Amino acid sequence: MQTNFTPAQLADPALATAEAVIRKCVHCGFCTATCPTYVLLGDELDSPRGRIYLIKDMLENERAPTAEVVKHVDRCLSCLACMTTCPSGVNYMHLVDHARAYIDQRYQRPWSERLWRALLAMILPHPARFRLALRLAALGRPFAGLLGRATVFKPLVAMLALAPRHVPAAPSAAPSPARARKGRVAILKGCAEPVLRPEIRAATIRLLNRCGYDVTFAPDEACCGALVHHMGKEEAALAAARRNVDAWLREMDGDGLDAIIITASGCGTTIKDYGHLLRADPAYADKAARVSTLARDISEFLAAIDLPPVEPGKALTVAYHAACSLQHGQKVTDAPRQLLARAGFQVKVPAESHLCCGSAGTYNILQPELASQLGDRKAANLARLQPDVIATGNIGCAMQIGARAEVPVVHLVELLDWATGGPRPARLASSS
């Protein structure tokens, strides 16, 4: 795609990166077939190609973002299916992230949008606050029908619908040494996952210990920054990345790390991109790149090591839902399915497995109508497989699909832990 940025504009490293991405687009339109919003709406401006045109015009002419442009950029899920499809290697992720930061700095959203976005940024990255908010949801749930009549409260109604009826206790799983030590790894503590599904961390620690790996947590590590990054809050995202880089480097340079293990694939995509995110920071660019090279999705790590012997009798049919952040963002596609098959499960993959379930971080809160359509579509495709259980590798997907599925939805590490000597996943036990 031809661009007309001035030399002065291209002196800005972020804008130069955006321009390089735009120039790679050849207008082929392959991305439209795999873009969830284009599939639903059929609007060119709700396709990656259409958004690239809008972003190019906005950046090139240094225009103030209009409500129309913001609407179409906001509708993007950042599922990155377009990047899997694109034959030209367009890094749409970096372009849309830059556009969101540009919009956040230059566009005055309606007060209600500013309120919900500020609340999400203030609550979700902090487990204690998030746990309290979920408990308070019980007070608002009876009024959801009334609140839903007003457009301004739609994000709140979406939050109430997603909030679990029972909030688990704070996770007690602590760092743990292996009996026969092969290495040492750090697990990302995470934000939403330990509040919603603490059993995922517990299963991960058990399995890694059984594989011979000491498990630790970096004491000062916190939210990876993905949530605020995708809302365009660039400074907050950079601060989160710097904090975590420092925290993990202390572990790497101390007792050493073989990997930084991530069980929420949405976080993994961002952490693996820390090198790019902090590329313009001379104090952190090299350190961030070093940390990014150690980041591994749990399935990616397990596929590269020897697993304990599989115990017989776990022959369930598992419908595997590939999280977009894992299959498109990190290009980890085969490992999860192969691990489940090696563990003795019959693995099935649904139709339209490339399409997003609609979770996408805070998307199912800020864009509830589109997210609901995608969630229903994904749940229906999974149900056609008639599985005993649905497995995924991302907490957002588990919550989005779990609200619609008639069978349990678990993290694949829970099944692998069970198959190699761990306890039966609680959600499976309660459904039998």
C-alpha positions, 0 to 999 in steps of 0.5 A: 500500500502506498504511503505519503508520510513525511520525513519529519513524521517518520522520525517518530519510531512508533510512526515509522513502525506503523508506516512499514506495516501499512506498506506491506498490505497489498489489498488482497482481501484474504484477511476478510474471510477470517475476520470475525467482525467482517464475517458478522457485519459484512462491512469493509471498514470492519475488516483488517483491510478496511481498518488499515485504510482508516488508520493510514488516513488518520496517521498520515494526515495527523487527523483527530480521530473521529467517532466513526474511525474509533467505532471501527477500531474499537470493534476489532477483537485483536484476535489476529486471525488476519495475521495467520491468513495474510500472505504478505506478513502484515503485522496488524497487531502492532498497527492496531495497537499504535492506532489505539494509543493514538486514539487514547491520546487524541479522542475524547470519548463519551463520559460513560465510555471513559468511566467503564474503561477507567474502572476496568483498568483500575480493577481487572489487573489487581486480583484483590480488587477483582475478587471484591468486585466479583463478590459485589456482583451478587448485589447487582445481579437482581437488577441486571434486567432493569439496568439493561434497558439503558445503553449506558449500563450495557458494560455493567450488565455484561460484567454481571452476566460473566461474573461467577456465582461463586468466587473461589478463595484466594489461591493457596498454591505456592512455589514448589521444588521438584523431587528430581530436579531438571530445571527451574521455571517461573510461573506468571501469577496473572490477574484474572485467572487466579481469581476465577480459576485458581485450580489452573495454577495448582495443576500447573505446579503439580505437573511441572514438579512431576516433570522435574521442574522447581517452580517459583514466582517472581515476587514483584511481578504483577499484571502483564499489561495486556489489558491496558495495552489493548485499551490504548493506555500505552504508558500504563502498559510500558510501566507494567512491562518494565516492572515485570522485566525487572522482576524476572531478570532478578530471577534469571540472574539469581538462581536462573530460569529455564522458562517463564511459564504462562497459562493464560495465552492472552498474557503470553502474546503480550509478554513475548512482545515485550521486546517490541513494546520497549524497543525505544527504551534504551534502558530496557530494550535489550533486557525486554528482548531477553525476557521475551525469549524465555516466555513460553505458553505452558503447552509449548513448554510441555511439548518440548520436555518428557511428561510423566507416564500416562495413567489409563482410564482417562478416555474422554472426548475433548473438544479443543478450543484454540485461543486466538492469542495462542494460535494466531498471536503465538503460532502455537497450534499443534502442541495442545492437541498433541499433548491431549492425544498423548495423554489418552484423550480423543481430541476433536476440533470444531468447525471455524476453529480460527474464529474468535469466541468473542472474549478478547480481553475486555471485548465481551464487556465493551462490545457485548452484542458482537461478543455474544454473537461470537460466543454463541456461534463458538459454543454451537460449533463445540456442542456439535462435537458432542464432547465430554469436556471442552479444553482451552488455554486461556481464561477469557475463553474459558469464561466466555464459552463456559457461560454457554456450554453444557459440558465443563470447560477446563484448562488443558493443563488440568487434563494433563495433570489428571492424566499423569497422576494428579486429581480429577479436575473439580469441574469434571468431578461435579459434572459426572 
